[in-house]
Amino acid sequence: MSSTPSSDQLSASAAPVGPDLEKIPLDQVFSTLGVKADQGLSAQEAQKRLETYGPNAIIAKERSLLSRVLGYFAGPIAYMIEAAALVSAILGHWQDFTVIAALLVFNAALDFWQDSKASNALAALKKGLAPEATALRDGKWANVDAAQLVPGDVVKVRLGAVVPADLRLFGAGFAAIDQSALTGESLPAAKKEGDEAYSGSVVKQGEMAGVVIGTGGNTFFGRTAKLVAGAGSVSHAQKAMFEIGNFLIAVAVVLAVILVAAEVWQKAVVAQDWKWDDALGILQFVLILLVASIPVAMPAVFSVTMALGALALSKQKAIVSRLESIEEMAGVDVLCSDKTGTLTKNQLKLGDPILIAATDPQDVILAGALASRAEDHDAIDTAVIEGLTDPAVVKTFTQTAFVPFDPVTKRTEATVKDERGSLVSVAKGAPQAIVDLAQPAADVVAKVNDTVAALAAKGNRALAVARSQNGGTTWSLLGILPMFDPPRDDSRATLEAVGAKGVRVKMITGDDTAIAIETARQLGMGTNILTASDVFPKDMNPDQVPANISDAIERADGFARVFPEHKYAIVKSLQARGHIVAMTGDGVNDAPALKQADCGTAVSGATDAARGAAALILTAPGLSVINSAIDEARRIFGRITTYTIYRVALTMDIMFLVVLSTILLGFQPLTAIMIVIISLLDDIPIMTIAYDNTPVSERPIRWKMPRILAVSTALGFFSVVQSFGLLLAGMWAINSAVGQVYGQMLGLVDTTHLQTVMFLQLVTGGHLLLFVTRSERWFFLPPFPALPLVAAILSTQVLAMLMCAYGWFVPAISWDAIGVVIGYCIVWTFILGALRLVVEQLVSHRTTSRLRATHLVMQRLRP
């Protein structure tokens, strides 16, 4: 049970109701907010608005520790375990009580450990907010707590500052703001007067003033936090455990009712000798049934198996923060992948220059490099400088003047002095800006426009470069520099490998559509990339995606220009259509979708918010580890399925044996302590199944409960036949004149020894049953069991035989009897193996027939 706050627990902070403050002209923004740009708000007015709109913070109500702890002891399986423990205490069976209570506490401790991480995403988001802001109050600039900002506050942002709230920028100057963590854009956004700045983004260049138009939960950042708080889905492993638990509980309740009714009828009606001691005896039988029916170790085995899988993944540079995600990855059939930094290198690279006035490509690159400043660490400047074949040539020039990029002029300019002392002016920037500066002939303008259009169609950015030899009086347009973010070297091979496993990959990016399409083309992906704003209405509820939009999501190969709510809606819509979805991302904007996805994956270099929301964290760049994670997940899923079939079948064996023997023979075949020991001997060594050699499925696999229950029920039924057959043989050996001869030869003197025989048969037969359940083929064919599993089972068998031979916790029997039981179990292993093959064929035939019928019904009628 998660401690993450729900969306309705978040702060209701909001901007004033009225016009869309993001779109209307600046003068209307100031009039709507009732503030003057040169005065700001008064302290009194700011306090009044703070009381109205609430603090500029992400506020969540935390559940009390007590309610969280109590929640770990709720649920069908937990209730049944608690009931068994309670009955054990009432009857004074303290050994049983101790073992059962220890398992209950262990499961709760695992849940608590996992649950303590659930709010990491929200905590990381809170850290992303600016702690302080420079605000204009009563006409004076002062540092104030960012949480005290209100709509209408006038603030100042500068280099290195975190934008404290959603702003509309105004006044002179410019700012380059890195909002990639919020929007997914690969480059800092150039901002000018009238533009919006989002809370949580970082100023990389420049300085500007802004007026606050949104605070707290009403900011772009806050809306993302609300989505994170409300996101999340119950894992399929949890659902499977509930279904298995409910199935076994239903069977146990039916058998318990039959048992109680039969005992009461026998004592009260037939014998007419009812006593309270009889009631306690019946209660003791019910206790045995409860202990036998509840898969008390199932959550622990699931957790340990997945924890060992998580350890294996950690060696491949993947950290698992939510164990259930490993099982989810096995069934993933759709992977929504971020582009920038995941499929691509997130490093702008220069393409081959397109020459206009220049004759040498390096002349164009050199002029662009001279119009850059390496110390600014600007992505574009760095790419241009790295494009030089001889970087040392830049040192032969001295920069005497530099005009940084301005979003109004859209270019940078520099004046440099060469080795001869001559001054040269250079400029680089948006092609249209350089055309306006150089004013070339019409045919040159046409060539530039055609070149830019051709580059844009391929998803490349275009940078024009010009040079002036006479102090900027006349300019020569040297050429165009194509720039692109190249795919990672391993991306294409990884996508092909993932696709071969039956996983469809959809690209989800904040970059332009043309860039996304070209990247998809280079990677061999589908190019049906849609622009998010063309598909998703602005006022759409991401939790309730209309059918027509869901259809578009299903068909599309990806989406560009996405916002956090779009990513979240895409994941949620795909899940609603029955897909198991993995999502990769690295920014705050990815956090809601990462948390909602069945397997959210934070890639290398991700923000704290993305890591906190993700279930799988990659520490190596790229997606190559995803391929390994899918293989490992499918192995783990196979191991868990093996254990599930084994556990259900063995549980049914024990339950029916106890009830049928009690009702039909008036004999209790097992004591309560025997059942507890059987549970320990069967389950604890089985945890080594995490090391088992398991084949990797070629297609996504998921829980198919009807199939699992059909196979396990069939195996369980014939296991009951196996156990009951041995029990009847033992009764014959004890009670009949002929049978006593053989019974005395084996040391079977009374029913207490028969109980030991049944104990050994269930331990040995249970472990041999595991070899049958671990493969859909004959159990003696490869892949063979792993050495740790075989060693654990053999060790357990030796321990069980020594217990039976020397009377540890159970009455002692002869070695001859032990040999007979083991031989009997080996013969039945082959019988159960053949049964498994028959059941698998019947289930597969039925499934295939149903699929064919469905396909026939869904075909269009043709004239």
Residue pairs with C-beta under 8 A, 6 or more apart in sequence:
1 68
1 71
1 72
1 74
1 111
1 115
2 115
2 118
2 232
3 62
3 63
3 68
3 115
3 116
3 118
3 119
4 118
4 119
4 121
4 122
4 229
4 232
5 60
5 61
5 62
5 119
5 122
5 229
6 229
6 230
7 226
7 227
7 229
7 230
9 60
9 61
9 229
10 58
10 59
10 60
10 217
10 222
10 225
10 226
10 229
11 54
11 55
11 57
11 58
11 59
11 216
11 217
11 222
12 54
12 216
12 217
13 53
13 54
13 55
13 56
13 57
13 215
13 216
13 217
13 218
13 222
14 53
14 214
14 215
14 216
14 217
14 218
15 21
15 53
15 151
15 166
15 213
15 214
15 215
15 218
16 32
16 33
16 151
18 32
19 28
19 32
21 29
21 32
21 33
21 168
21 213
21 214
22 166
22 168
22 196
22 213
24 32
25 194
26 168
26 170
26 193
26 194
29 168
29 211
29 213
30 36
30 37
30 211
33 151
33 152
33 211
33 213
34 152
35 41
35 152
35 153
35 154
35 211
37 154
37 170
37 171
37 209
37 211
38 136
38 139
39 136
39 138
39 139
39 154
40 135
40 136
40 137
40 138
40 139
40 153
40 154
41 49
41 136
41 137
41 150
41 152
41 153
41 154
42 137
42 138
43 137
43 138
45 152
46 137
46 148
46 150
46 153
49 150
49 151
49 152
50 148
50 150
52 150
53 150
53 151
53 215
53 216
54 215
54 216
55 147
55 148
55 215
55 216
56 129
56 146
56 147
56 148
56 149
56 150
56 164
56 165
56 215
56 216
56 219
57 126
57 129
57 147
57 216
58 122
58 125
58 126
58 129
58 216
58 217
58 222
58 225
59 216
60 119
60 122
60 229
68 112
68 115
69 108
69 112
72 78
72 107
72 108
72 111
72 112
72 115
73 82
73 104
73 108
75 242
75 245
76 242
76 245
76 246
76 249
77 241
77 242
77 245
77 294
77 295
77 296
77 298
77 299
78 104
78 107
78 108
80 245
80 249
80 252
80 290
80 293
80 294
81 100
81 103
81 104
81 294
81 296
82 104
83 290
84 96
84 100
84 287
84 290
84 291
84 294
84 296
85 97
85 100
85 101
85 104
87 283
87 286
87 287
87 290
88 94
88 96
88 97
88 100
88 287
88 672
89 97
90 283
91 280
91 283
91 284
91 287
93 287
93 672
93 673
95 673
95 676
96 287
96 291
96 672
96 673
96 676
99 676
99 679
99 680
100 291
100 296
100 676
103 296
103 297
103 300
104 296
106 300
107 299
107 300
110 299
110 300
110 303
114 322
114 323
117 321
117 322
117 612
118 232
120 321
120 611
120 612
120 613
121 228
121 591
121 594
121 595
121 609
121 612
121 613
122 225
122 228
122 229
122 612
123 612
124 591
124 607
124 608
124 609
124 611
124 612
125 221
125 224
125 225
125 228
125 588
125 591
125 609
125 612
126 225
127 608
128 162
128 181
128 200
128 221
128 588
128 607
128 608
128 609
129 146
129 162
129 164
129 199
129 200
129 221
130 146
130 161
130 162
130 163
130 164
130 199
130 200
131 145
131 146
132 143
132 144
132 145
132 146
132 164
133 143
133 144
133 145
133 146
133 149
133 153
133 155
133 164
133 165
134 141
134 142
134 143
134 144
134 155
134 156
134 157
135 141
135 142
135 143
135 144
135 149
135 153
135 154
135 155
135 156
136 153
136 154
136 155
136 156
136 209
137 144
137 153
141 156
146 164
146 165
149 155
149 164
149 165
149 212
149 215
150 212
150 215
151 212
151 213
151 214
151 215
152 211
152 212
153 165
153 211
153 212
154 209
154 210
154 211
154 212
155 164
155 165
155 167
155 209
155 210
155 211
155 212
156 207
156 208
156 209
156 210
157 163
157 164
157 167
157 175
157 197
157 203
157 207
157 208
157 209
157 210
158 203
158 206
158 207
159 203
159 204
159 205
159 206
159 207
160 202
160 203
161 202
161 203
162 200
162 201
162 202
162 203
163 177
163 197
163 198
163 199
163 200
163 201
163 202
163 203
163 210
164 199
165 199
165 212
165 213
165 214
165 215
165 219
166 196
166 197
166 198
166 199
166 212
166 213
166 214
166 215
166 218
166 219
166 220
166 221
167 196
167 197
167 210
167 211
167 212
167 213
168 194
168 195
168 196
168 197
168 210
168 211
168 213
169 175
169 191
169 192
169 193
169 194
169 195
169 196
169 197
169 208
169 209
169 210
170 193
170 194
170 208
170 209
170 210
170 211
171 193
171 208
171 209
172 193
173 206
173 207
173 208
174 190
174 191
174 192
174 205
174 206
174 208
174 405
174 406
174 407
174 408
175 190
175 191
175 197
175 203
175 205
175 206
175 207
175 208
176 188
176 189
176 190
176 191
176 203
176 204
176 205
176 206
176 378
176 405
177 188
177 189
177 191
177 197
177 198
177 201
177 202
177 203
177 204
178 188
178 189
178 201
178 202
178 203
178 204
179 185
179 188
179 189
179 197
179 198
179 201
180 186
180 187
180 188
180 340
180 510
180 587
181 200
181 201
181 586
181 587
181 588
181 589
181 607
181 609
182 198
182 200
182 201
182 220
182 221
182 224
182 564
182 587
182 588
182 589
183 189
183 198
183 510
183 563
183 589
184 338
184 339
184 340
184 509
184 510
184 511
184 562
184 587
184 589
184 590
185 510
185 511
186 340
186 341
186 346
186 348
186 485
186 510
186 511
187 348
187 379
187 380
188 204
188 205
188 379
190 405
190 407
190 410
191 197
191 206
191 208
191 407
192 407
192 408
193 208
195 407
196 213
197 208
197 210
198 219
198 220
198 221
199 214
199 215
199 219
199 220
199 221
199 222
200 219
200 220
200 221
200 588
204 378
205 376
205 378
205 404
205 405
206 404
214 220
214 222
215 222
216 222
217 223
217 225
217 226
221 588
223 564
223 565
224 564
224 588
224 589
224 591
224 592
227 542
227 564
227 565
227 568
227 591
227 592
227 596
228 591
228 592
228 595
228 609
228 613
230 543
231 568
231 592
231 593
231 595
231 596
231 613
232 595
232 596
233 575
233 596
233 598
235 324
235 325
235 327
235 328
235 598
236 324
236 327
236 328
236 331
236 580
236 598
236 702
236 703
237 302
237 306
237 324
237 327
237 328
237 640
237 703
238 324
239 703
240 644
240 703
240 705
241 298
241 299
241 302
243 705
244 295
244 298
244 644
244 647
244 648
244 705
245 294
245 295
245 298
247 648
247 709
248 293
248 294
248 295
248 648
248 651
248 652
249 293
249 294
251 293
251 652
251 655
252 289
252 290
252 292
252 293
252 294
252 655
255 289
255 293
255 655
255 656
255 659
256 286
256 289
256 290
258 659
258 663
259 282
259 285
259 286
259 289
259 659
259 662
259 663
260 282
260 286
262 662
262 663
263 278
263 281
263 282
263 285
263 662
264 274
264 282
267 273
267 274
267 275
267 278
268 274
284 672
285 658
285 662
285 668
287 672
288 658
288 668
288 670
288 671
288 672
288 675
289 655
289 658
289 659
291 672
291 675
291 676
291 679
292 651
292 654
292 655
292 658
292 675
293 651
293 654
293 655
295 647
295 648
295 651
296 679
297 679
297 683
297 684
298 643
298 644
298 647
300 683
300 687
301 643
301 647
301 683
301 686
301 687
301 689
302 327
302 640
302 643
303 323
304 687
304 690
305 636
305 639
305 640
305 643
305 687
305 689
305 690
306 320
306 323
306 324
306 326
306 327
306 636
306 640
307 323
307 690
308 690
308 691
309 320
309 326
309 632
309 633
309 635
309 636
309 690
310 319
310 320
310 323
310 326
312 632
313 319
313 320
313 326
313 616
313 625
313 628
313 629
313 632
314 320
316 625
316 628
316 629
316 632
317 618
317 619
317 620
317 625
318 616
318 617
318 618
318 619
318 625
318 628
318 629
319 616
319 617
319 618
319 619
320 326
320 615
320 616
320 617
321 611
321 614
321 615
321 616
321 617
322 615
322 616
324 615
325 598
325 599
325 600
325 615
325 616
326 629
326 632
326 633
326 636
327 633
327 636
327 637
327 640
328 580
328 582
328 598
328 599
328 615
328 633
329 582
329 599
329 616
329 629
329 630
329 633
330 630
330 633
330 634
330 636
330 637
330 697
330 700
330 701
330 702
331 580
331 598
331 637
331 700
331 701
331 702
331 703
332 503
332 580
332 581
332 582
332 598
332 599
332 630
332 633
332 700
333 502
333 503
333 504
333 579
333 580
333 700
334 503
334 504
334 505
334 506
334 574
334 579
334 580
334 581
334 582
335 498
335 503
335 504
335 505
335 506
335 581
335 582
335 583
335 584
335 626
336 505
336 506
336 508
336 567
336 570
336 571
336 574
336 581
336 582
336 583
336 584
336 593
336 597
337 343
337 505
337 506
337 507
337 508
337 583
337 584
337 623
338 508
338 509
338 584
338 585
338 586
338 590
338 603
339 507
339 508
339 509
339 511
339 515
339 516
339 519
340 346
340 485
340 509
340 510
340 511
341 586
341 603
341 604
341 605
341 621
342 488
342 584
342 585
342 586
342 603
342 622
342 623
343 487
343 488
343 491
343 495
343 507
343 519
343 523
343 623
344 485
344 486
344 487
344 488
344 491
344 519
345 485
345 486
345 487
345 488
346 485
347 379
347 383
347 485
347 486
348 379
348 380
348 382
348 383
348 461
348 483
348 484
348 485
349 383
349 386
349 483
349 484
349 485
349 486
350 365
350 383
350 384
350 386
350 387
350 481
350 482
350 483
351 460
351 481
351 482
351 483
351 484
352 361
352 482
353 361
353 364
353 365
353 479
353 480
353 481
353 482
354 451
354 479
354 480
354 482
355 361
355 364
355 478
355 479
356 440
356 444
356 447
356 448
356 477
356 478
356 479
356 480
357 440
357 476
357 477
357 478
357 479
358 364
358 478
358 479
361 479
362 388
362 389
363 478
364 465
364 478
364 479
364 480
364 481
365 384
365 387
365 388
365 481
366 388
366 393
366 394
367 426
367 428
367 465
367 466
367 467
367 478
368 384
368 387
368 426
368 428
368 463
368 465
368 481
369 384
369 385
369 387
369 388
369 394
370 394
370 397
370 399
370 414
370 416
370 424
370 426
371 412
371 413
371 414
371 426
371 427
371 428
371 465
372 378
372 380
372 381
372 384
372 385
372 412
372 414
372 428
373 381
373 399
373 402
373 404
374 381
374 382
374 385
376 404
378 405
380 463
380 483
383 483
384 428
384 463
384 481
385 391
385 394
387 481
388 394
396 418
396 419
397 416
397 417
397 418
397 419
397 424
398 416
398 417
399 414
399 415
399 416
400 415
400 416
400 417
400 423
401 413
401 414
401 415
402 412
402 413
402 414
402 415
403 412
403 413
403 414
404 412
405 411
405 412
405 429
409 429
409 433
410 429
410 430
410 432
410 433
411 427
411 428
411 429
411 430
411 433
411 434
411 437
412 427
412 428
412 429
413 425
413 426
413 427
413 472
414 425
414 426
414 427
415 423
415 424
415 425
415 472
416 423
416 424
416 425
416 426
417 423
417 424
418 424
422 469
423 471
424 467
424 468
424 469
425 467
425 468
425 469
425 471
425 472
425 475
426 465
426 466
426 467
426 468
427 434
427 437
427 465
427 466
427 467
427 468
427 475
428 434
428 463
428 464
428 465
428 466
428 481
429 463
429 464
430 462
430 463
430 464
431 448
431 449
431 451
431 452
431 462
431 463
431 464
431 480
433 464
434 464
434 465
434 466
434 477
435 445
435 448
435 464
435 477
437 466
437 475
438 466
438 475
438 476
438 477
439 475
440 448
440 477
444 477
448 464
448 477
448 480
451 462
451 480
452 462
452 480
455 461
455 462
455 480
455 482
456 462
456 514
457 514
457 518
458 484
458 514
458 518
459 484
459 512
459 514
459 515
459 516
459 517
459 518
459 519
460 482
460 483
460 484
460 515
460 518
461 482
461 483
461 484
462 480
462 481
462 482
462 483
463 480
463 481
463 482
463 483
464 477
464 479
464 480
464 481
465 477
465 478
465 479
465 480
465 481
466 475
466 476
466 477
466 478
467 475
467 476
467 478
468 474
468 475
468 476
469 476
484 515
484 518
485 515
485 519
487 519
487 522
487 523
488 621
488 622
488 623
490 622
490 623
490 624
491 523
491 622
491 623
492 522
492 523
492 524
493 624
494 622
494 623
494 624
494 626
494 627
495 505
495 523
495 524
495 525
495 623
496 524
497 627
498 505
498 623
498 626
498 627
498 630
499 505
500 698
501 627
501 630
501 698
501 699
501 700
502 698
502 699
502 700
503 582
503 630
503 700
505 525
506 556
506 557
506 558
506 559
506 570
507 516
507 519
507 520
507 525
507 529
507 557
507 558
507 559
508 558
508 559
508 562
508 567
508 570
508 583
508 585
508 593
509 515
509 516
509 558
509 559
509 560
509 562
510 560
510 561
510 562
510 563
510 589
511 560
511 561
512 560
512 561
513 529
513 530
513 531
513 560
513 561
515 560
516 529
516 558
516 559
516 560
517 527
517 529
517 560
520 526
520 527
520 529
520 557
520 558
521 527
525 557
525 558
526 557
526 558
527 557
528 555
528 556
528 557
528 558
529 556
529 557
529 558
529 559
529 560
530 552
530 556
530 558
530 559
530 560
531 559
531 560
531 561
532 559
532 560
532 561
532 562
532 563
532 566
533 561
535 549
535 552
535 553
535 556
535 559
536 549
536 565
536 566
536 569
540 546
540 549
540 565
540 569
542 565
542 566
542 568
542 569
542 572
543 569
543 572
545 553
545 569
545 572
545 573
545 576
549 569
549 573
550 573
550 576
550 577
553 569
553 570
553 573
553 574
554 573
554 574
554 577
559 566
559 570
562 570
562 589
563 589
564 588
564 589
564 590
564 591
564 592
564 593
565 592
567 583
567 585
567 589
567 590
567 592
567 593
568 592
568 593
568 596
570 593
571 581
571 583
571 593
571 596
571 597
572 596
574 581
575 581
575 596
575 598
580 598
580 599
580 700
580 702
581 597
581 598
581 599
582 597
582 598
582 599
582 600
582 601
582 626
583 590
583 593
583 594
583 596
583 597
583 599
583 600
583 601
584 590
584 601
584 602
584 603
584 623
584 626
585 591
585 593
585 594
585 600
585 601
585 602
585 603
585 606
585 610
585 614
586 602
586 603
586 604
586 605
586 606
586 607
586 610
587 606
587 607
587 609
587 610
588 607
588 609
588 610
590 602
590 606
590 610
590 613
591 609
591 610
591 612
591 613
592 613
593 600
594 600
594 601
594 602
594 610
594 613
594 614
594 615
595 613
595 614
597 615
599 615
599 616
600 613
600 614
600 615
600 616
601 614
601 615
601 616
601 617
601 618
601 626
602 610
602 611
602 613
602 614
602 616
602 617
602 618
603 618
603 621
603 622
603 623
604 618
604 619
604 620
604 621
604 622
605 621
606 614
606 617
611 617
616 629
618 625
618 626
631 696
634 696
634 697
634 701
635 694
635 695
635 696
636 690
636 694
637 697
637 701
638 694
638 695
638 697
638 701
639 689
639 690
639 692
639 694
641 708
642 689
642 692
642 694
642 770
642 773
642 774
643 686
643 689
643 773
644 708
644 712
645 708
645 711
645 712
645 715
645 773
646 686
646 712
646 766
646 769
646 770
646 773
646 774
647 683
648 708
648 709
648 712
648 713
648 716
649 712
649 713
649 715
649 716
649 719
649 769
649 773
650 682
650 716
650 719
650 762
650 766
650 769
651 716
652 712
652 713
652 716
652 717
652 719
652 720
653 716
653 719
653 720
653 722
653 723
653 762
653 765
653 766
654 670
654 675
654 678
654 762
656 716
656 720
656 724
657 669
657 670
657 720
657 723
657 724
657 727
657 758
657 762
658 668
658 669
658 670
660 720
660 724
661 667
661 668
661 669
661 724
661 727
662 668
665 727
665 731
667 731
667 751
667 754
668 755
669 727
669 754
669 755
669 758
670 678
670 755
670 758
670 759
670 762
671 755
673 809
674 755
674 759
674 809
674 810
677 759
677 803
677 809
677 810
678 759
678 762
678 763
678 766
681 763
681 796
681 799
681 800
682 763
682 766
682 767
684 796
685 767
685 789
685 792
685 793
685 795
685 796
686 770
686 792
688 786
688 788
688 789
688 791
688 792
689 770
689 774
689 789
691 786
691 787
691 788
691 789
692 774
692 785
692 786
692 789
693 782
693 783
693 784
693 785
693 786
694 774
694 783
695 783
707 843
707 847
710 839
710 843
711 773
711 836
711 839
711 840
711 843
712 773
714 835
714 839
715 769
715 772
715 773
715 832
715 835
715 836
715 839
718 831
718 832
718 835
719 765
719 769
719 832
722 761
722 765
722 825
722 828
722 831
722 832
723 758
723 761
723 762
723 765
726 757
726 758
726 761
726 821
726 824
727 754
727 758
730 743
730 748
730 754
730 757
730 758
731 754
732 739
733 739
733 740
733 742
733 743
733 746
733 748
734 740
734 743
734 748
734 749
734 750
734 751
734 754
743 749
745 816
746 813
746 814
746 816
746 817
746 820
747 753
747 813
747 814
747 816
747 817
748 754
748 757
748 813
748 817
752 811
753 811
753 813
753 817
755 810
755 811
756 804
756 810
756 811
756 812
756 813
757 813
757 817
757 821
759 800
759 804
759 810
760 800
760 801
760 804
760 813
760 818
760 821
760 822
761 821
761 824
761 825
763 796
763 797
763 800
764 797
764 800
764 821
764 822
764 825
765 825
765 828
765 829
767 793
767 796
767 797
768 825
768 826
768 828
768 829
769 829
769 832
770 793
771 779
771 785
771 829
772 779
772 829
772 832
772 833
772 836
773 836
774 785
775 781
775 783
776 836
776 837
776 840
777 837
778 833
778 837
779 829
779 833
801 818
801 822
802 808
803 809
803 810
804 810
804 812
804 813
804 817
804 818
805 812
805 813
805 814
805 815
805 818
806 812
